């Protein structure tokens, strides 16, 4: 088995991405590399956090992390560079714009959500305290009833069964 340079690995794996979008089997037959080797390389790149193709090369099926990586890559690009970047990867400029807006809007509702969660937590605490008070009250009532039963048994034992009147 011959070792492959990192540059060759990267060049081969780039062919799995848009615009070529070759399957692993197609790339293996074209490049003369075993499919298992390509799968291992792709797995290693995924573990390193690189953007590699998934089962579906369509950008619509990409994960949020992959879309965010594209947004980060394109953040400093001007319109011409962005268009070239998108052409190389088989993306639309509008898609990247939508993903960027989604990233910007991601934390917009966090403050509102946290306020709602705090209110919900306060309500749950009140409910919990109410239930605890009710439980204590019922335990006291049960203890009182048990004490009365014990006293009744003692009374009946001392005075007899018919002495209740």
C-alpha positions as CSV (number, residue, x, y, z in Angstrom):
1,X,0.0,0.0,0.0
2,X,1.5,3.3,-1.0
3,X,1.1,6.4,1.1
4,X,-0.6,9.4,-0.3
5,X,0.4,13.0,0.3
6,X,-2.0,15.3,2.2
7,X,-2.3,17.4,-0.9
8,X,-3.4,14.4,-3.0
9,X,-5.9,13.4,-0.4
10,X,-7.4,16.9,-0.3
11,X,-7.5,17.1,-4.1
12,X,-9.2,13.8,-4.4
13,X,-11.7,14.5,-1.6
14,X,-12.5,17.9,-3.2
15,X,-13.9,16.0,-6.1
16,X,-16.6,14.7,-3.8
17,X,-17.8,18.2,-3.3
18,X,-19.7,20.5,-5.7
19,X,-19.4,21.2,-8.6
20,X,-18.2,17.7,-9.4
21,X,-20.1,15.8,-6.7
22,X,-18.7,12.4,-7.6
23,X,-19.7,9.5,-5.5
24,X,-17.0,7.6,-3.6
25,X,-17.4,4.6,-5.9
26,X,-16.9,6.9,-9.0
27,X,-13.9,8.6,-7.5
28,X,-12.4,5.3,-6.5
29,X,-12.6,4.0,-10.1
30,X,-11.3,7.2,-11.7
31,X,-8.5,7.9,-9.2
32,X,-7.5,4.2,-8.7
33,X,-7.9,4.5,-4.9
34,X,-9.9,1.9,-2.9
35,X,-13.3,3.0,-1.7
36,X,-12.4,2.1,1.9
37,X,-9.4,4.4,1.7
38,X,-11.6,7.3,0.5
39,X,-14.2,6.6,3.3
40,X,-11.4,6.6,5.9
41,X,-9.9,9.9,4.5
42,X,-13.4,11.5,4.5
43,X,-14.0,10.3,8.1
44,X,-10.6,11.8,9.2
45,X,-11.5,15.1,7.6
46,X,-14.9,15.1,9.3
47,X,-13.3,14.5,12.7
48,X,-11.0,17.4,12.1
49,X,-14.0,19.6,11.4
50,X,-13.5,20.0,7.6
51,X,-16.4,20.4,5.3
52,X,-16.7,17.2,3.4
53,X,-19.6,15.8,1.4
54,X,-22.3,13.8,3.0
55,X,-24.6,11.2,1.4
56,X,-26.4,14.1,-0.4
57,X,-24.2,16.7,-2.1
58,X,-27.1,19.1,-2.4
59,X,-26.5,22.2,-0.3
60,X,-30.1,22.1,0.9
61,X,-29.3,18.9,2.7
62,X,-26.2,20.2,4.4
63,X,-26.1,20.4,8.2
64,X,-26.2,23.7,10.1
65,X,-22.6,23.3,11.0
66,X,-21.6,23.0,7.3
67,X,-23.7,26.0,6.3
68,X,-22.2,28.0,9.2
69,X,-18.7,27.0,7.9
70,X,-19.6,28.4,4.5
71,X,-20.9,31.6,6.0
72,X,-17.6,32.0,8.0
73,X,-15.5,31.3,4.9
74,X,-17.4,33.9,2.9
75,X,-17.7,36.6,5.5
76,X,-14.8,38.6,4.3
77,X,-15.3,38.1,0.5
78,X,-16.6,40.9,-1.8
79,X,-19.3,40.2,-4.3
80,X,-17.0,39.0,-7.1
81,X,-15.0,36.7,-4.8
82,X,-18.3,35.4,-3.3
83,X,-19.7,34.6,-6.8
84,X,-16.5,32.8,-7.7
85,X,-16.5,30.9,-4.4
86,X,-20.2,29.9,-5.0
87,X,-19.4,28.8,-8.5
88,X,-16.6,26.5,-7.3
89,X,-18.8,24.8,-4.8
90,X,-22.0,24.7,-6.8
91,X,-23.8,27.1,-4.5
92,X,-26.0,30.1,-5.2
93,X,-25.1,33.5,-3.8
94,X,-28.7,33.8,-2.6
95,X,-28.3,30.6,-0.6
96,X,-25.2,31.9,1.2
97,X,-27.1,35.1,1.9
98,X,-30.0,33.2,3.4
99,X,-27.6,31.2,5.5
100,X,-25.9,34.3,6.7
101,X,-29.2,35.9,7.6
102,X,-30.2,32.8,9.5
103,X,-26.9,32.9,11.4
104,X,-27.5,36.6,12.3
105,X,-31.1,35.9,13.4
106,X,-30.2,32.8,15.4
107,X,-29.8,34.6,18.7
108,X,-32.6,37.1,18.2
109,X,-35.2,35.1,20.2
110,X,-32.8,34.0,23.0
111,X,-33.5,36.9,25.3
112,X,-37.3,36.4,24.9
113,X,-37.0,32.7,25.4
114,X,-34.9,33.1,28.5
115,X,-37.5,35.5,30.0
116,X,-40.2,32.9,29.3
117,X,-38.2,30.1,30.8
118,X,-37.5,32.2,34.0
119,X,-41.3,32.8,34.3
120,X,-42.0,29.2,33.8
121,X,-39.4,28.2,36.4
122,X,-40.9,30.6,38.9
123,X,-44.4,29.1,38.3
124,X,-43.0,25.6,38.7
125,X,-41.3,26.6,42.0
126,X,-44.6,28.1,43.3
127,X,-46.4,24.9,42.3
128,X,-43.8,22.8,44.0
129,X,-44.0,24.7,47.3
130,X,-47.8,24.5,47.2
131,X,-47.6,20.7,46.7
132,X,-45.1,20.4,49.5
133,X,-47.3,22.4,51.9
134,X,-50.3,20.2,50.9
135,X,-48.2,17.1,51.5
136,X,-47.2,18.2,55.0
137,X,-50.8,19.1,55.8
138,X,-51.9,15.6,54.7
139,X,-49.1,13.9,56.6
140,X,-50.2,15.7,59.8
141,X,-53.8,14.7,59.2
142,X,-52.8,11.1,58.6
143,X,-50.7,11.1,61.8
144,X,-53.6,12.6,63.7
145,X,-56.0,9.9,62.3
146,X,-53.5,7.2,63.2
147,X,-53.2,8.5,66.8
148,X,-57.0,8.6,67.1
149,X,-57.2,5.0,66.0
150,X,-54.5,3.9,68.5
151,X,-56.4,5.8,71.3
152,X,-59.7,4.2,70.2
153,X,-58.0,0.7,70.3
154,X,-56.6,1.4,73.8
155,X,-59.9,2.8,75.0
156,X,-61.8,-0.3,73.7
157,X,-59.1,-2.6,75.2
158,X,-59.6,-0.9,78.6
159,X,-63.3,-0.3,78.7
160,X,-64.6,-3.0,76.3
161,X,-66.3,-2.8,72.9
162,X,-69.7,-1.6,74.0
163,X,-68.4,1.4,76.1
164,X,-68.5,3.9,73.2
165,X,-71.8,5.4,74.3
